[in-house]
Amino acid sequence: MTPTYTEGRTCAHCGRTLALTAFARRKRGEEARQGWCRECINSTRRDAYARRKEAQS
Ligand SMILES: [Zn+2]
């Protein structure tokens, strides 16, 4: 049997279908990366942070 996730969403970045808890909530006034799971958002954040750090040194 395959469990059915009634509350699920497909990540627009990695294409995986994940539970809503895997998606960050939208903050007021913040440009939301709608449909991106936390993992994808985190990976791009880490990436940007690493790049900035590199550029400084
Ligand atoms: Zn994703």
N, CA, C, O and the ligand as a Tripos MOL2 file, in Angstrom:
@<TRIPOS>MOLECULE
protein
  229   227    58     0     0
PROTEIN
NO_CHARGES

@<TRIPOS>ATOM
      1 N           0.8400   -1.2030    0.0000 N.3       1 MET1
      2 CA          0.0000    0.0000    0.0000 C.3       1 MET1
      3 C           0.8730    1.2490    0.0000 C.2       1 MET1
      4 O           1.8920    1.3240    0.6860 O.2       1 MET1
      5 N           0.4580    2.1800   -0.7540 N.am      2 THR2
      6 CA          1.1870    3.4390   -0.7780 C.3       2 THR2
      7 C           0.4340    4.4720    0.0510 C.2       2 THR2
      8 O          -0.7530    4.7100   -0.1710 O.2       2 THR2
      9 N           1.1130    5.0690    0.9840 N.am      3 PRO3
     10 CA          0.4340    6.0990    1.7820 C.3       3 PRO3
     11 C           0.0610    7.2940    0.9270 C.2       3 PRO3
     12 O           0.8220    7.7290    0.0630 O.2       3 PRO3
     13 N          -1.0970    7.7980    1.1820 N.am      4 THR4
     14 CA         -1.5480    8.9570    0.4170 C.3       4 THR4
     15 C          -1.3760   10.2120    1.2640 C.2       4 THR4
     16 O          -1.9100   10.3240    2.3670 O.2       4 THR4
     17 N          -0.6310   11.1290    0.7240 N.am      5 TYR5
     18 CA         -0.4360   12.3860    1.4390 C.3       5 TYR5
     19 C          -1.4740   13.3950    0.9740 C.2       5 TYR5
     20 O          -1.4240   13.9080   -0.1440 O.2       5 TYR5
     21 N          -2.3910   13.6550    1.8470 N.am      6 THR6
     22 CA         -3.4120   14.6180    1.4730 C.3       6 THR6
     23 C          -2.8520   16.0270    1.4720 C.2       6 THR6
     24 O          -3.2810   16.8930    0.7100 O.2       6 THR6
     25 N          -1.8730   16.2300    2.3550 N.am      7 GLU7
     26 CA         -1.2440   17.5300    2.3970 C.3       7 GLU7
     27 C           0.1640   17.4020    1.8640 C.2       7 GLU7
     28 O           1.1090   17.1470    2.6100 O.2       7 GLU7
     29 N           0.2870   17.5780    0.5900 N.am      8 GLY8
     30 CA          1.5980   17.4440   -0.0200 C.3       8 GLY8
     31 C           1.7720   18.4550   -1.1290 C.2       8 GLY8
     32 O           0.8080   19.0100   -1.6550 O.2       8 GLY8
     33 N           3.0020   18.6720   -1.4620 N.am      9 ARG9
     34 CA          3.3010   19.6550   -2.4820 C.3       9 ARG9
     35 C           4.5110   19.1910   -3.2600 C.2       9 ARG9
     36 O           5.3930   18.5210   -2.7220 O.2       9 ARG9
     37 N           4.5460   19.5460   -4.5120 N.am     10 THR10
     38 CA          5.7030   19.1980   -5.3130 C.3      10 THR10
     39 C           6.6460   20.3850   -5.3550 C.2      10 THR10
     40 O           6.2520   21.4990   -5.7010 O.2      10 THR10
     41 N           7.8730   20.1380   -5.0050 N.am     11 CYS11
     42 CA          8.8660   21.2040   -5.0000 C.3      11 CYS11
     43 C           9.1310   21.6480   -6.4330 C.2      11 CYS11
     44 O           9.3640   20.8330   -7.3250 O.2      11 CYS11
     45 N           9.0880   22.9500   -6.6240 N.am     12 ALA12
     46 CA          9.2860   23.4880   -7.9710 C.3      12 ALA12
     47 C          10.7480   23.4310   -8.3830 C.2      12 ALA12
     48 O          11.0800   23.6210   -9.5530 O.2      12 ALA12
     49 N          11.6190   23.1700   -7.4190 N.am     13 HIS13
     50 CA         13.0500   23.1700   -7.7150 C.3      13 HIS13
     51 C          13.5730   21.7630   -7.9360 C.2      13 HIS13
     52 O          14.2130   21.4930   -8.9520 O.2      13 HIS13
     53 N          13.3100   20.8680   -7.0000 N.am     14 CYS14
     54 CA         13.8430   19.5130   -7.1240 C.3      14 CYS14
     55 C          12.8020   18.5240   -7.6550 C.2      14 CYS14
     56 O          13.1380   17.4050   -8.0420 O.2      14 CYS14
     57 N          11.5530   18.9440   -7.6690 N.am     15 GLY15
     58 CA         10.5250   18.1190   -8.2730 C.3      15 GLY15
     59 C           9.9970   16.9990   -7.4020 C.2      15 GLY15
     60 O           9.1860   16.1890   -7.8510 O.2      15 GLY15
     61 N          10.4560   16.9470   -6.1450 N.am     16 ARG16
     62 CA          9.9720   15.9080   -5.2600 C.3      16 ARG16
     63 C           8.6630   16.3350   -4.6150 C.2      16 ARG16
     64 O           8.4330   17.5160   -4.3560 O.2      16 ARG16
     65 N           7.8050   15.3400   -4.3610 N.am     17 THR17
     66 CA          6.5780   15.6360   -3.6500 C.3      17 THR17
     67 C           6.8070   15.4070   -2.1710 C.2      17 THR17
     68 O           7.1420   14.3010   -1.7460 O.2      17 THR17
     69 N           6.6290   16.4430   -1.4010 N.am     18 LEU18
     70 CA          6.9230   16.3980    0.0270 C.3      18 LEU18
     71 C           5.7470   16.9030    0.8240 C.2      18 LEU18
     72 O           4.8530   17.5750    0.3090 O.2      18 LEU18
     73 N           5.7730   16.5580    2.1040 N.am     19 ALA19
     74 CA          4.7370   17.0530    3.0020 C.3      19 ALA19
     75 C           4.8810   18.5600    3.1610 C.2      19 ALA19
     76 O           5.9570   19.1250    2.9690 O.2      19 ALA19
     77 N           3.7900   19.1820    3.5110 N.am     20 LEU20
     78 CA          3.8070   20.6460    3.6490 C.3      20 LEU20
     79 C           4.8060   21.1090    4.6970 C.2      20 LEU20
     80 O           5.2930   22.2380    4.6390 O.2      20 LEU20
     81 N           5.1070   20.2530    5.6400 N.am     21 THR21
     82 CA          6.0550   20.6280    6.6850 C.3      21 THR21
     83 C           7.4590   20.7850    6.1310 C.2      21 THR21
     84 O           8.3150   21.3920    6.7760 O.2      21 THR21
     85 N           7.7020   20.2560    4.9660 N.am     22 ALA22
     86 CA          9.0250   20.3700    4.3550 C.3      22 ALA22
     87 C           9.1850   21.7010    3.6300 C.2      22 ALA22
     88 O          10.2560   22.0170    3.1110 O.2      22 ALA22
     89 N           8.1210   22.4630    3.6030 N.am     23 PHE23
     90 CA          8.1700   23.7570    2.9230 C.3      23 PHE23
     91 C           8.1610   24.8830    3.9380 C.2      23 PHE23
     92 O           7.4360   24.8520    4.9320 O.2      23 PHE23
     93 N           8.9730   25.8600    3.6620 N.am     24 ALA24
     94 CA          9.0220   27.0080    4.5600 C.3      24 ALA24
     95 C           7.7520   27.8250    4.4020 C.2      24 ALA24
     96 O           7.1460   27.8910    3.3320 O.2      24 ALA24
     97 N           7.3810   28.4350    5.4960 N.am     25 ARG25
     98 CA          6.1900   29.2820    5.4380 C.3      25 ARG25
     99 C           6.5610   30.6510    4.8930 C.2      25 ARG25
    100 O           7.6920   31.1220    5.0080 O.2      25 ARG25
    101 N           5.5870   31.2400    4.3180 N.am     26 ARG26
    102 CA          5.7940   32.5780    3.7720 C.3      26 ARG26
    103 C           5.7930   33.6090    4.8850 C.2      26 ARG26
    104 O           4.9970   33.5560    5.8230 O.2      26 ARG26
    105 N           6.6970   34.5290    4.7490 N.am     27 LYS27
    106 CA          6.6910   35.6270    5.7130 C.3      27 LYS27
    107 C           6.0890   36.8470    5.0410 C.2      27 LYS27
    108 O           6.1770   37.0280    3.8270 O.2      27 LYS27
    109 N           5.4820   37.6670    5.8610 N.am     28 ARG28
    110 CA          4.8750   38.8790    5.3360 C.3      28 ARG28
    111 C           5.9260   39.7560    4.6730 C.2      28 ARG28
    112 O           6.9950   39.9870    5.2370 O.2      28 ARG28
    113 N           5.6300   40.2300    3.5070 N.am     29 GLY29
    114 CA          6.5190   41.1820    2.8550 C.3      29 GLY29
    115 C           7.7530   40.5530    2.2400 C.2      29 GLY29
    116 O           8.5230   41.2230    1.5530 O.2      29 GLY29
    117 N           7.9370   39.2870    2.4830 N.am     30 GLU30
    118 CA          9.1150   38.6420    1.9330 C.3      30 GLU30
    119 C           8.7580   37.9980    0.6060 C.2      30 GLU30
    120 O           7.6900   37.4040    0.4520 O.2      30 GLU30
    121 N           9.6400   38.1200   -0.3200 N.am     31 GLU31
    122 CA          9.3920   37.4700   -1.5940 C.3      31 GLU31
    123 C           9.5180   35.9760   -1.3800 C.2      31 GLU31
    124 O          10.5830   35.4630   -1.0350 O.2      31 GLU31
    125 N           8.4330   35.3090   -1.5880 N.am     32 ALA32
    126 CA          8.4210   33.8860   -1.2810 C.3      32 ALA32
    127 C           8.9290   33.0720   -2.4570 C.2      32 ALA32
    128 O           8.5860   33.3100   -3.6150 O.2      32 ALA32
    129 N           9.7380   32.1270   -2.1160 N.am     33 ARG33
    130 CA         10.1370   31.1640   -3.1360 C.3      33 ARG33
    131 C           9.0570   30.1080   -3.1210 C.2      33 ARG33
    132 O           9.2240   29.0390   -2.5340 O.2      33 ARG33
    133 N           7.9930   30.4000   -3.7430 N.am     34 GLN34
    134 CA          6.8520   29.5080   -3.6630 C.3      34 GLN34
    135 C           7.1470   28.1900   -4.3150 C.2      34 GLN34
    136 O           7.6550   28.1100   -5.4340 O.2      34 GLN34
    137 N           6.8100   27.1560   -3.5760 N.am     35 GLY35
    138 CA          6.9750   25.8310   -4.1300 C.3      35 GLY35
    139 C           8.3590   25.2530   -3.9400 C.2      35 GLY35
    140 O           8.6550   24.1690   -4.4430 O.2      35 GLY35
    141 N           9.2170   25.9700   -3.2140 N.am     36 TRP36
    142 CA         10.5480   25.4290   -2.9490 C.3      36 TRP36
    143 C          10.5590   24.7810   -1.5790 C.2      36 TRP36
    144 O          10.0730   25.3610   -0.6080 O.2      36 TRP36
    145 N          11.1080   23.5890   -1.4990 N.am     37 CYS37
    146 CA         11.2130   22.9440   -0.2030 C.3      37 CYS37
    147 C          12.3740   23.5470    0.5790 C.2      37 CYS37
    148 O          13.2400   24.2160    0.0160 O.2      37 CYS37
    149 N          12.3760   23.3010    1.8730 N.am     38 ARG38
    150 CA         13.4120   23.8680    2.7350 C.3      38 ARG38
    151 C          14.8070   23.4730    2.2700 C.2      38 ARG38
    152 O          15.7350   24.2820    2.2970 O.2      38 ARG38
    153 N          14.9430   22.2370    1.8480 N.am     39 GLU39
    154 CA         16.2470   21.7590    1.4210 C.3      39 GLU39
    155 C          16.7960   22.5960    0.2750 C.2      39 GLU39
    156 O          17.9670   22.9740    0.2710 O.2      39 GLU39
    157 N          15.9480   22.8760   -0.6830 N.am     40 CYS40
    158 CA         16.3830   23.6480   -1.8370 C.3      40 CYS40
    159 C          16.7120   25.0780   -1.4220 C.2      40 CYS40
    160 O          17.7160   25.6390   -1.8610 O.2      40 CYS40
    161 N          15.8840   25.6550   -0.5920 N.am     41 ILE41
    162 CA         16.1300   27.0100   -0.1240 C.3      41 ILE41
    163 C          17.4280   27.0530    0.6700 C.2      41 ILE41
    164 O          18.2450   27.9560    0.4920 O.2      41 ILE41
    165 N          17.6090   26.0770    1.5420 N.am     42 ASN42
    166 CA         18.8260   26.0340    2.3440 C.3      42 ASN42
    167 C          20.0550   25.8780    1.4650 C.2      42 ASN42
    168 O          21.0720   26.5310    1.6990 O.2      42 ASN42
    169 N          19.9750   25.0390    0.4800 N.am     43 SER43
    170 CA         21.1470   24.7990   -0.3550 C.3      43 SER43
    171 C          21.5320   26.0590   -1.1270 C.2      43 SER43
    172 O          22.7180   26.3400   -1.2920 O.2      43 SER43
    173 N          20.5600   26.8080   -1.5960 N.am     44 THR44
    174 CA         20.8950   28.0270   -2.3230 C.3      44 THR44
    175 C          21.4150   29.0830   -1.3620 C.2      44 THR44
    176 O          22.2800   29.8800   -1.7250 O.2      44 THR44
    177 N          20.8950   29.0960   -0.1380 N.am     45 ARG45
    178 CA         21.3650   30.0550    0.8500 C.3      45 ARG45
    179 C          22.8130   29.7770    1.2020 C.2      45 ARG45
    180 O          23.6500   30.6800    1.2290 O.2      45 ARG45
    181 N          23.0890   28.5260    1.4690 N.am     46 ARG46
    182 CA         24.4560   28.1290    1.7970 C.3      46 ARG46
    183 C          25.3950   28.5250    0.6700 C.2      46 ARG46
    184 O          26.5030   29.0140    0.8880 O.2      46 ARG46
    185 N          24.9210   28.3010   -0.5120 N.am     47 ASP47
    186 CA         25.7060   28.5960   -1.6960 C.3      47 ASP47
    187 C          26.0310   30.0860   -1.7630 C.2      47 ASP47
    188 O          27.1790   30.4760   -1.9770 O.2      47 ASP47
    189 N          25.0190   30.8960   -1.5810 N.am     48 ALA48
    190 CA         25.2070   32.3340   -1.6560 C.3      48 ALA48
    191 C          26.1260   32.8000   -0.5460 C.2      48 ALA48
    192 O          26.9590   33.6820   -0.7530 O.2      48 ALA48
    193 N          25.9790   32.2160    0.6230 N.am     49 TYR49
    194 CA         26.7960   32.5960    1.7670 C.3      49 TYR49
    195 C          28.2490   32.2340    1.4970 C.2      49 TYR49
    196 O          29.1500   33.0320    1.7580 O.2      49 TYR49
    197 N          28.4760   31.0520    0.9820 N.am     50 ALA50
    198 CA         29.8340   30.6080    0.7050 C.3      50 ALA50
    199 C          30.4800   31.5050   -0.3370 C.2      50 ALA50
    200 O          31.6600   31.8400   -0.2360 O.2      50 ALA50
    201 N          29.7120   31.8850   -1.3200 N.am     51 ARG51
    202 CA         30.2530   32.7210   -2.3830 C.3      51 ARG51
    203 C          30.6340   34.0850   -1.8230 C.2      51 ARG51
    204 O          31.6810   34.6360   -2.1650 O.2      51 ARG51
    205 N          29.7760   34.6260   -0.9610 N.am     52 ARG52
    206 CA         30.0390   35.9380   -0.4000 C.3      52 ARG52
    207 C          31.3160   35.8930    0.4450 C.2      52 ARG52
    208 O          32.1470   36.8010    0.4010 O.2      52 ARG52
    209 N          31.4430   34.8230    1.2030 N.am     53 LYS53
    210 CA         32.6150   34.6720    2.0640 C.3      53 LYS53
    211 C          33.8920   34.6010    1.2290 C.2      53 LYS53
    212 O          34.9190   35.1860    1.5730 O.2      53 LYS53
    213 N          33.7980   33.8840    0.1500 N.am     54 GLU54
    214 CA         34.9470   33.7390   -0.7260 C.3      54 GLU54
    215 C          35.3610   35.0780   -1.3150 C.2      54 GLU54
    216 O          36.5420   35.4060   -1.4300 O.2      54 GLU54
    217 N          34.3380   35.8320   -1.6810 N.am     55 ALA55
    218 CA         34.6020   37.1140   -2.3330 C.3      55 ALA55
    219 C          35.2660   38.0960   -1.3890 C.2      55 ALA55
    220 O          36.0210   38.9720   -1.8120 O.2      55 ALA55
    221 N          34.9730   37.9400   -0.0900 N.am     56 GLN56
    222 CA         35.5270   38.8820    0.8840 C.3      56 GLN56
    223 C          37.0060   38.6530    1.1330 C.2      56 GLN56
    224 O          37.7580   39.6090    1.3200 O.2      56 GLN56
    225 N          37.4190   37.4390    1.1360 N.am     57 SER57
    226 CA         38.8100   37.1410    1.4730 C.3      57 SER57
    227 C          39.7520   37.2780    0.2910 C.2      57 SER57
    228 O          40.9540   37.0560    0.4320 O.2      57 SER57
    229 ZN         13.2030   20.9580   -3.3540 Zn       58 ZN58
@<TRIPOS>BOND
     1     1     2 1
     2     2     3 1
     3     3     4 2
     4     3     5 am
     5     5     6 1
     6     6     7 1
     7     7     8 2
     8     7     9 am
     9     9    10 1
    10    10    11 1
    11    11    12 2
    12    11    13 am
    13    13    14 1
    14    14    15 1
    15    15    16 2
    16    15    17 am
    17    17    18 1
    18    18    19 1
    19    19    20 2
    20    19    21 am
    21    21    22 1
    22    22    23 1
    23    23    24 2
    24    23    25 am
    25    25    26 1
    26    26    27 1
    27    27    28 2
    28    27    29 am
    29    29    30 1
    30    30    31 1
    31    31    32 2
    32    31    33 am
    33    33    34 1
    34    34    35 1
    35    35    36 2
    36    35    37 am
    37    37    38 1
    38    38    39 1
    39    39    40 2
    40    39    41 am
    41    41    42 1
    42    42    43 1
    43    43    44 2
    44    43    45 am
    45    45    46 1
    46    46    47 1
    47    47    48 2
    48    47    49 am
    49    49    50 1
    50    50    51 1
    51    51    52 2
    52    51    53 am
    53    53    54 1
    54    54    55 1
    55    55    56 2
    56    55    57 am
    57    57    58 1
    58    58    59 1
    59    59    60 2
    60    59    61 am
    61    61    62 1
    62    62    63 1
    63    63    64 2
    64    63    65 am
    65    65    66 1
    66    66    67 1
    67    67    68 2
    68    67    69 am
    69    69    70 1
    70    70    71 1
    71    71    72 2
    72    71    73 am
    73    73    74 1
    74    74    75 1
    75    75    76 2
    76    75    77 am
    77    77    78 1
    78    78    79 1
    79    79    80 2
    80    79    81 am
    81    81    82 1
    82    82    83 1
    83    83    84 2
    84    83    85 am
    85    85    86 1
    86    86    87 1
    87    87    88 2
    88    87    89 am
    89    89    90 1
    90    90    91 1
    91    91    92 2
    92    91    93 am
    93    93    94 1
    94    94    95 1
    95    95    96 2
    96    95    97 am
    97    97    98 1
    98    98    99 1
    99    99   100 2
   100    99   101 am
   101   101   102 1
   102   102   103 1
   103   103   104 2
   104   103   105 am
   105   105   106 1
   106   106   107 1
   107   107   108 2
   108   107   109 am
   109   109   110 1
   110   110   111 1
   111   111   112 2
   112   111   113 am
   113   113   114 1
   114   114   115 1
   115   115   116 2
   116   115   117 am
   117   117   118 1
   118   118   119 1
   119   119   120 2
   120   119   121 am
   121   121   122 1
   122   122   123 1
   123   123   124 2
   124   123   125 am
   125   125   126 1
   126   126   127 1
   127   127   128 2
   128   127   129 am
   129   129   130 1
   130   130   131 1
   131   131   132 2
   132   131   133 am
   133   133   134 1
   134   134   135 1
   135   135   136 2
   136   135   137 am
   137   137   138 1
   138   138   139 1
   139   139   140 2
   140   139   141 am
   141   141   142 1
   142   142   143 1
   143   143   144 2
   144   143   145 am
   145   145   146 1
   146   146   147 1
   147   147   148 2
   148   147   149 am
   149   149   150 1
   150   150   151 1
   151   151   152 2
   152   151   153 am
   153   153   154 1
   154   154   155 1
   155   155   156 2
   156   155   157 am
   157   157   158 1
   158   158   159 1
   159   159   160 2
   160   159   161 am
   161   161   162 1
   162   162   163 1
   163   163   164 2
   164   163   165 am
   165   165   166 1
   166   166   167 1
   167   167   168 2
   168   167   169 am
   169   169   170 1
   170   170   171 1
   171   171   172 2
   172   171   173 am
   173   173   174 1
   174   174   175 1
   175   175   176 2
   176   175   177 am
   177   177   178 1
   178   178   179 1
   179   179   180 2
   180   179   181 am
   181   181   182 1
   182   182   183 1
   183   183   184 2
   184   183   185 am
   185   185   186 1
   186   186   187 1
   187   187   188 2
   188   187   189 am
   189   189   190 1
   190   190   191 1
   191   191   192 2
   192   191   193 am
   193   193   194 1
   194   194   195 1
   195   195   196 2
   196   195   197 am
   197   197   198 1
   198   198   199 1
   199   199   200 2
   200   199   201 am
   201   201   202 1
   202   202   203 1
   203   203   204 2
   204   203   205 am
   205   205   206 1
   206   206   207 1
   207   207   208 2
   208   207   209 am
   209   209   210 1
   210   210   211 1
   211   211   212 2
   212   211   213 am
   213   213   214 1
   214   214   215 1
   215   215   216 2
   216   215   217 am
   217   217   218 1
   218   218   219 1
   219   219   220 2
   220   219   221 am
   221   221   222 1
   222   222   223 1
   223   223   224 2
   224   223   225 am
   225   225   226 1
   226   226   227 1
   227   227   228 2
@<TRIPOS>SUBSTRUCTURE
     1 MET1         2 RESIDUE 1 A MET
     2 THR2         6 RESIDUE 1 A THR
     3 PRO3        10 RESIDUE 1 A PRO
     4 THR4        14 RESIDUE 1 A THR
     5 TYR5        18 RESIDUE 1 A TYR
     6 THR6        22 RESIDUE 1 A THR
     7 GLU7        26 RESIDUE 1 A GLU
     8 GLY8        30 RESIDUE 1 A GLY
     9 ARG9        34 RESIDUE 1 A ARG
    10 THR10       38 RESIDUE 1 A THR
    11 CYS11       42 RESIDUE 1 A CYS
    12 ALA12       46 RESIDUE 1 A ALA
    13 HIS13       50 RESIDUE 1 A HIS
    14 CYS14       54 RESIDUE 1 A CYS
    15 GLY15       58 RESIDUE 1 A GLY
    16 ARG16       62 RESIDUE 1 A ARG
    17 THR17       66 RESIDUE 1 A THR
    18 LEU18       70 RESIDUE 1 A LEU
    19 ALA19       74 RESIDUE 1 A ALA
    20 LEU20       78 RESIDUE 1 A LEU
    21 THR21       82 RESIDUE 1 A THR
    22 ALA22       86 RESIDUE 1 A ALA
    23 PHE23       90 RESIDUE 1 A PHE
    24 ALA24       94 RESIDUE 1 A ALA
    25 ARG25       98 RESIDUE 1 A ARG
    26 ARG26      102 RESIDUE 1 A ARG
    27 LYS27      106 RESIDUE 1 A LYS
    28 ARG28      110 RESIDUE 1 A ARG
    29 GLY29      114 RESIDUE 1 A GLY
    30 GLU30      118 RESIDUE 1 A GLU
    31 GLU31      122 RESIDUE 1 A GLU
    32 ALA32      126 RESIDUE 1 A ALA
    33 ARG33      130 RESIDUE 1 A ARG
    34 GLN34      134 RESIDUE 1 A GLN
    35 GLY35      138 RESIDUE 1 A GLY
    36 TRP36      142 RESIDUE 1 A TRP
    37 CYS37      146 RESIDUE 1 A CYS
    38 ARG38      150 RESIDUE 1 A ARG
    39 GLU39      154 RESIDUE 1 A GLU
    40 CYS40      158 RESIDUE 1 A CYS
    41 ILE41      162 RESIDUE 1 A ILE
    42 ASN42      166 RESIDUE 1 A ASN
    43 SER43      170 RESIDUE 1 A SER
    44 THR44      174 RESIDUE 1 A THR
    45 ARG45      178 RESIDUE 1 A ARG
    46 ARG46      182 RESIDUE 1 A ARG
    47 ASP47      186 RESIDUE 1 A ASP
    48 ALA48      190 RESIDUE 1 A ALA
    49 TYR49      194 RESIDUE 1 A TYR
    50 ALA50      198 RESIDUE 1 A ALA
    51 ARG51      202 RESIDUE 1 A ARG
    52 ARG52      206 RESIDUE 1 A ARG
    53 LYS53      210 RESIDUE 1 A LYS
    54 GLU54      214 RESIDUE 1 A GLU
    55 ALA55      218 RESIDUE 1 A ALA
    56 GLN56      222 RESIDUE 1 A GLN
    57 SER57      226 RESIDUE 1 A SER
    58 ZN58       229 GROUP 0 **** ****
